[in-house]
Structure formats: structure tokens, C-alpha cells
Amino acid sequence: MERLQHHWYRLSPLHVILYPVSLIFRVLVSLRRFLYRSGVFIAPKFHVPVIIVGNISVGGTGKTPLTLWLAQQLIEEGWHPGIISRGYRKSKSDGSLPLCVTAEDLPDEVGDEPLLMAQRNLCPVWIGRDRPAVASALLLAHPECDIILSDDGLQHYRLHRDAEIAVIDGARRFGNGLLLPAGPLREPVSRLHDVDAIVVNGGDAQENEFGMSLHGTRFHNLLNPEIIVTANELSGQRLQAIAGIGHPQRFFDHLQELGLHCSVRAFADHHDFTASDLAFDDADAILMTEKDAVKCAAFATEKHWVLRVDAQVSPALAQLIIKKVTR
């Protein structure tokens, strides 16, 4: 997958080779969606609204920060949200059974992003491959929840939805514009005509799109989280930055914007970190994302620092979605 991504965002002869397979994939994707929209396949409705926060491309676009932002907005408006997610990998179960995520879980049991969301302690977080079953289990365990947020799942049509938000990477957009495997798209760009809101993470938002940026200026020590420093306090040290996220360069650019000059190393998205991955003996401090930190806590030292970031989006997005689901 990592080798393919190298070709998706630049001109490559591989596009021509894989294009016929991409056309077949497009037909299958369109047929599946048609069967759900026409009622041949049924997506059962819930007694509470369901909001999908997803994307049409492979790789990280910022869905999880946006999901947390929206959960916070809903809470401030008097709602009681619950979050569901597939969970990237699990060893507690085979993934077919719904599972509640707690802040004490291990990342290889529940996935890095669900664990990150659970550690924010905003609302219940449940995972599982069968999204409708996960939503049902969450609502049964938490009857106070009156709205469901699905982190990812735009293409999971078995999950009925009352509103859809598509998140786009503002820097990379749609790559070469082709569907898998010739390009990064899970669905054609025309799919965006049917969503309720388009959010652009970084870059310039176009007409009828909401701009989103990730902000964070303080670093928490991974070994002793109560110790917090600012970028200014790290400036002048020998810094090493690591990132195993969908678009590592976004994190590295953020550090540069904070005035920090770092050596950088990118890993594949959802990389399973080991202590040797963080063995930078010549570094005074090693900087990482929250998502990576949940997988590095077991071998943390005083040299490891975590940058917490929060999404900033116009409150008009939350009002638009609330209006849609309460119509």
C-alpha cells in the first residue's frame, strides 16, 4: 500500500497499468451504492440520528480530530453523543463483536484512533467491523446517548445515516483523481455532491467547503503527562520528530510553524512502534503525535513529548448538521 501511495500523488506509468482494474472497482462501488439507495439492500434505521464523518480517499484526512470536535460541539448544545469506529486491529476479539473502548485499553487490542478518542473522555467509544451492531450495542449500554457519530464509514452503507460529512486533505486533495488501485479514491469525486458538508483539512477551502485546521502548541511528556512544555522551551534542543499517520508531512510542517527545527522520520500509517523505532541517541527530545503516542507509552522515557492538537472549524458546520438531523 505504501508503494502505491507513492504513485497516487504524482505522474506514473503505473496509472495506465492499473486503470482497467480501477474501472472494474468503480463499477462495483457504484453498483453497491445503487443497491442500497434503491432499497434492494436495507440499512436499518435507529431511534437516534447517525452522523458519518468519512472520506472518499485512502489514508488519513483528519476524520478523528473532526469527530472529536463535533462531539464537543454537540455536548455544548445539550446532546449526548456516542462514537463508533471500526477499530484498526484487535486481539481481544476477532472484530466481529462490538467492544467498548476504555482509556486503559491497549492500542493493539482496540486500535490507535479509538483509544485516542476514549482517552479524551468526551463520550462512549465502541468499535467493531459491523457498524450497525456496534451502534446497537452502544445504545443498549448507554441509553442516554441521543446521537451517534461514526468515525469513518462513508462507504459502510449498511449503517443508515442521517447526515454525512466528507473530510478532504487540503494539501493532497484527490491525488491523481483515480479510484483504487490506480489512485487513492474509494469512490469517485462526484460522490461529494451527495454529502451534507465537505471539510478541507489544511489548504484552501473552496466555495461551499468548510475549512479546518489543527492547532496545538503544548507538548506533554509521555512518561510524565503532567509535565507540559511549550515550543519555545524546546527551541534550541536537538529535536527528532516521528509520525506514523496518514500524512506525516502535515505534522512536520506544524512543528516548523511552531518554530521548531527537527530531524524527521515518517512511518507507515498505523505503524506498530517498538522501542528501537525511538532509539535516537543523539536527540535531546523526540516529538510525536497523539495517535502515535498511544502506541509508544509502554516504552516511554523522559525524552518523549506528545503534541496534542485540536480541530478548529467554523461553528456553522455543527449548526448545519444539527439542523439536518433535527429537521
For each residue, the residues with C-beta under 8 A, 3 or more apart:
1: 4 5 58 268
2: 5 6 268
3: 6 7
4: 1 7 8 14 181
5: 1 2 8 9 58 59 184
6: 2 3 9 10
7: 3 4 10 12 14 15
8: 4 5 175 176 178 183 184
9: 5 6 172 175 176 184
10: 6 7 176
11: 15 176
12: 7 15 176
13: 16 17
14: 4 7 17 18 182
15: 7 11 12 18 19 176 178 182 183
16: 13 19
17: 13 14 182
18: 14 15 21 22 178 181 182
19: 15 16 22 23 178 182
20: 23 24
21: 18 24 25 181 182
22: 18 19 25 26 178 179 180 181 182 183
23: 19 20 26 27
24: 20 21 27 28
25: 21 22 28 29 179 180 181
26: 22 23 29 30 179 188
27: 23 24 30 31
28: 24 25 31 32
29: 25 26 32 33 155 179 186 187 188
30: 26 27 33 34 188
31: 27 28 34 35
32: 28 29 35 36 41 157
33: 29 30 36 37 157 187
34: 30 31 37 38
35: 31 32 38 40 41
36: 32 33 39 40 41 43 157 158
37: 33 34
38: 34 35
39: 36 42
40: 35 36
41: 32 35 36 157 158
42: 39
43: 36 132 157 158 159 160
44: 132 160
45: 160
46: 49 50 135 136 139 148 160
47: 139
48: 139 145 146 147 148
49: 46 147 148 162 163 325 326
50: 46 135 147 148 150 159 160 161 162 163
51: 70 147 148 149 150 161 162 163 164 165 321 325
52: 150 153 154 156 159 161 163 164 165
53: 63 66 67 70 149 150 151 152 165 167
54: 63 150 152 153 154 155 164 165 166 167
55: 61 63 152 154 166 167 168 186
56: 154 166 174 185 186 187 188 189 191 192
57: 61 168 169 174 175 184 185 186
58: 1 5 180 184 185 186
59: 5 169 184 246 247 269
60: 63 169 245 246 247 269
61: 55 57 167 168 169 201 246 247
62: 65 66 167 169 199 201 202 212 214 311
63: 53 54 55 60 66 67 151 152 167
64: 67 68 113 116 117 151 291
65: 62 68 69 212 214 309 310 311
66: 53 62 63 69 70 165 167 199 201 212 311 313
67: 53 63 64 70 71 83 117 149 151
68: 64 65 71 72 117 120 122 310 311
69: 65 66 72 73 310 311 312 313
70: 51 53 66 67 73 74 81 149 165 317 318 321
71: 67 68 74 75 81 83 122 123 149
72: 68 69 75 76 122
73: 69 70 76 77 315 318
74: 70 71 77 79 81 147 149 318 322
75: 71 72 78 79 80 81 122 123
76: 72 73
77: 73 74 318 322
78: 75
79: 74 75 146 147 322
80: 75 123 142 144 145 146 147
81: 70 71 74 75 122 123 145 146 147 148 149
82: 123 124 125 126 135 138 139 142 145 147 148 149
83: 67 71 117 122 123 124 125 126 148 149 150 151
84: 125 126 127 128 131 134 135 138 148 149 150 151 153
85: 111 113 114 117 125 126 127 150 151 152
86: 95 111 127 128 129 131 152 153
87: 90 95 99 101 110 111 114 127 128 129
88: 111 112 113 114 270
89: 95 108 111 270
90: 87 93 94 95 99 108 109 110 111 127
91: 108 109
92: 99 109 110
93: 90 96 97 99
94: 90 97
95: 86 87 89 90 128 129
96: 93 128 129 130
97: 93 94 128 133
98: 126 127 128 130 133 134 136 137 138
99: 87 90 92 93 110 126 127 128
100: 124 125 126 138 141
101: 87 105 110 114 115 117 118 125 126 127
102: 105 118
103: 115 118 119 121
104:
105: 101 102 109 110 115 118
106: 109 110 115
107: 110 111 112 115 294 295
108: 89 90 91 272 295
109: 90 91 92 105 106
110: 87 90 92 99 101 105 106 107 114 115 118 127
111: 85 86 87 88 89 90 107 114 115 127 270
112: 88 107 115 116 270 291 292 294 295
113: 64 85 88 116 117 151 291
114: 85 87 88 101 110 111 117 118 125 127 151
115: 101 103 105 106 107 110 111 112 118 119 294
116: 64 112 113 119 120 290 291 294
117: 64 67 68 83 85 101 113 114 120 122 125 151
118: 101 102 103 105 110 114 115 121 125
119: 103 115 116 294
120: 68 116 117
121: 103 118
122: 68 71 72 75 81 83 117
123: 71 75 80 81 82 83 145
124: 82 83 100 138 141 142 145
125: 82 83 84 85 100 101 114 117 118
126: 82 83 84 85 98 99 100 101 134 135 137 138 141
127: 84 85 86 87 90 98 99 101 110 111 114 134
128: 84 86 87 95 96 97 98 99 131 133 134 137
129: 86 87 95 96
130: 96 98 133 134 158
131: 84 86 128 134 135 150 153 156 158 159
132: 43 44 135 136 158 159 160
133: 97 98 128 130 136 137
134: 84 98 126 127 128 130 131 137 138
135: 46 50 82 84 126 131 132 138 139 148 150 159
136: 46 98 132 133 139 140
137: 98 126 128 133 134 140 141
138: 82 84 98 100 124 126 134 135 141 142 145 148
139: 46 47 48 82 135 136 142 143 145 148
140: 136 137 143
141: 100 124 126 137 138
142: 80 82 124 138 139 145
143: 139 140
144: 80
145: 48 80 81 82 123 124 138 139 142 148
146: 48 79 80 81
147: 48 49 50 51 74 79 80 81 82 325
148: 46 48 49 50 51 81 82 83 84 135 138 139 145
149: 51 53 67 70 71 74 81 82 83 84
150: 50 51 52 53 54 83 84 85 131 135 153 156 159 161
151: 53 63 64 67 83 84 85 113 114 117
152: 53 54 55 63 85 86 156
153: 52 54 84 86 131 150 156 159
154: 52 54 55 56 164 166 186 187 191 195
155: 29 54 186 187
156: 52 131 150 152 153 159
157: 32 33 36 41 43
158: 36 41 43 130 131 132
159: 43 50 52 131 132 135 150 153 156
160: 43 44 45 46 50 132
161: 50 51 52 150 164
162: 49 50 51 324 325
163: 49 50 51 52 196 197 321 324 325
164: 51 52 54 154 161 194 195 196 197
165: 51 52 53 54 66 70 195 196 197 198 199 317 321
166: 54 55 56 154 191 192 195 197 198 199
167: 53 54 55 61 62 63 66 199 200 201 212
168: 55 57 61 173 174 198 199 200 201 209
169: 57 59 60 61 62 172 173 201 202 203 246 247 250
170: 173 200 201 202 203 204 205 211
171: 202 203 247 249 250
172: 9 169 175 184 247
173: 168 169 170 203
174: 56 57 168 177 183 184 185 189
175: 8 9 57 172 178 183 184 185
176: 8 9 10 11 12 15 182 183 184
177: 174 183 185 189
178: 8 15 18 19 22 175 182 183 184 185
179: 22 25 26 29 182 183 185 186 187 188
180: 22 25 58 183 184 185 186
181: 4 18 21 22 25
182: 14 15 17 18 19 21 22 176 178 179
183: 8 15 22 174 175 176 177 178 179 180
184: 5 8 9 57 58 59 172 174 175 176 178 180
185: 56 57 58 174 175 177 178 179 180 188 189
186: 29 55 56 57 58 154 155 179 180
187: 29 33 56 154 155 179 191
188: 26 29 30 56 179 185 191
189: 56 174 177 185 192
190: 193
191: 56 154 166 187 188 194 195
192: 56 166 189 195 198
193: 190
194: 164 191
195: 154 164 165 166 191 192 198
196: 163 164 165 320 321 324
197: 163 164 165 166 210 317 320 321
198: 165 166 168 192 195 208 209 210
199: 62 66 165 166 167 168 209 210 211 212 313 317
200: 167 168 170 203 204 205 206 209 210 211 212
201: 61 62 66 167 168 169 170 212 213 214
202: 62 169 170 171 212 213 214 250
203: 169 170 171 173 200
204: 170 200 211
205: 170 200 209 210 211
206: 200 209
207:
208: 198
209: 168 198 199 200 205 206
210: 197 198 199 200 205 313 314 316 317
211: 170 199 200 204 205 313 314
212: 62 65 66 167 199 200 201 202 311 312 313
213: 201 202 311 312
214: 62 65 201 202 250 254 309 310 311 312
215: 309 310 312
216: 254 307 308 309 310
217: 230 231 258
218: 228 229 230 307 308
219: 228 229 230 231 234 287 305 306 307
220: 225 227 228 305 306 308
221: 224 225 226 227 228 229 302 304 305 306
222: 225 288 293 296 297 300 301 304 305 306
223: 300 301 302 304
224: 221 227 302
225: 220 221 222 306
226: 221
227: 220 221 224
228: 218 219 220 221
229: 218 219 221 233 234 305
230: 217 218 219 233 234
231: 217 219 234 235 255 258 259 260
232: 235 259
233: 229 230
234: 219 229 230 231 237 239 260 285 287 305
235: 231 232 259 260
236:
237: 234 284 285
238: 282 283 284 285
239: 234 255 260 261 262 263 283 284 285 286 287
240: 262 263 264 265 280 283 285 286 287
241: 251 252 255 260 262 263 264 265 286 287 288
242: 264 265 266 267 277 278 286 287 288 292
243: 248 251 252 264 265 266 267 288 289 292
244: 248 266 267 268 269 270 271 273 291 292 295
245: 60 248 250 251 269 289 291 292
246: 59 60 61 169 269
247: 59 60 61 169 171 172 250
248: 243 244 245 251 252 264 266 267
249: 171 252 253 266
250: 169 171 202 214 245 247 253 254
251: 241 243 245 248 254 255 289 307
252: 241 243 248 249 255 256 262 264 266
253: 249 250 256 257
254: 214 216 250 251 257 258 307 309
255: 231 239 241 251 252 258 260 262 287 307
256: 252 253 259 260 261 262
257: 253 254
258: 217 231 254 255
259: 231 232 235 256
260: 231 234 235 239 241 255 256 287
261: 239 256
262: 239 240 241 252 255 256 287
263: 239 240 241 280 283
264: 240 241 242 243 248 252
265: 240 241 242 243
266: 242 243 244 248 249 252
267: 242 243 244 248 271 273 277 292
268: 1 2 244 271
269: 59 60 244 245 246
270: 88 89 111 112 244
271: 244 267 268 277 292 295
272: 108 295
273: 244 267 277 278 292 295 296
274: 277 299
275: 278 279 299
276: 279
277: 242 267 271 273 274
278: 242 273 275 286 296 299 304
279: 275 276
280: 240 263 283 286
281:
282: 238
283: 238 239 240 263 280 286 303
284: 237 238 239 303
285: 234 237 238 239 240 303 304 305
286: 239 240 241 242 278 280 283 303 304 305
287: 219 234 239 240 241 242 255 260 262 305 306 307
288: 222 241 242 243 292 293 296 304 305 306 307
289: 243 245 251 292 293 306 307 309
290: 116 293 294 306 307 308 309
291: 64 112 113 116 244 245 294
292: 112 242 243 244 245 267 271 273 288 289 295 296
293: 222 288 289 290 296 297 304 306
294: 107 112 115 116 119 290 291 297
295: 107 108 112 244 271 272 273 292
296: 222 273 278 288 292 293 299 300 304
297: 222 293 294 300
298:
299: 274 275 278 296
300: 222 223 296 297 304
301: 222 223 304
302: 221 223 224
303: 283 284 285 286
304: 221 222 223 278 285 286 288 293 296 300 301
305: 219 220 221 222 229 234 285 286 287 288
306: 219 220 221 222 225 287 288 289 290 293
307: 216 218 219 251 254 255 287 288 289 290
308: 216 218 220 290
309: 65 214 215 216 254 289 290
310: 65 68 69 214 215 216
311: 62 65 66 68 69 212 213 214
312: 69 212 213 214 215
313: 66 69 199 210 211 212 317 318
314: 210 211 317
315: 73 318 319
316: 210 319 320
317: 70 165 197 199 210 313 314 320 321
318: 70 73 74 77 313 315 321 322
319: 315 316 322 323
320: 196 197 316 317 323 324
321: 51 70 163 165 196 197 317 318 324 325
322: 74 77 79 318 319 325 326
323: 319 320 326 327
324: 162 163 196 320 321 327
325: 49 51 147 162 163 321 322
326: 49 322 323
327: 323 324
